[in-house]
Amino acid sequence: MSKKNRRFGTVQGDAKKQPQDTKPSPAMLTLWEKFQIFGAVCVILVAMVGTCVRTSAIRHKEEIQQRVGRLKWEHALTDSQVAELLEIELDFHRYERPFSMESNPTRKELDEHLLAIKKRFGDIDSCH
């Protein structure tokens, strides 16, 4: 083979060896990476909803405790009476809890509740 052919042969061979212009494939997430992202988003959402529910439940209990605290000072109740009244009020006002499925009490149930408090603790006007 002549020098010329050898030179062309090597140039042609080198040209064949060079990679063609290939476009990089778009970045694809694996199934595990997708699962991790989805899980992180779910954890954040659950934490936000849980915080809202917890604070509203705490706020509900604190409102009833404040109501009972006012009644304690207005009617000079003892600590045991306050504890009993708080238990009665928390049980009766369970329909006000967040996500409660119980319906509001009827007028008759409300009157019975007030009458039971008055019988037990004397002349207390509950803040309903």
Buried (B, 14 or more C-beta within 10 A) or exposed (E): EEEEEEEEEEEEEEEEEEEEEEEEEEEEEEEEEEEEEEEEEEEEEEEEEEEEEEEEEEEBBEBBBEBBBEBBEEBEBEEEBBEBBBEBBBEBBEEEBEEEEEEEBEEEEBEEBBEEBEEEBEEBEBEE
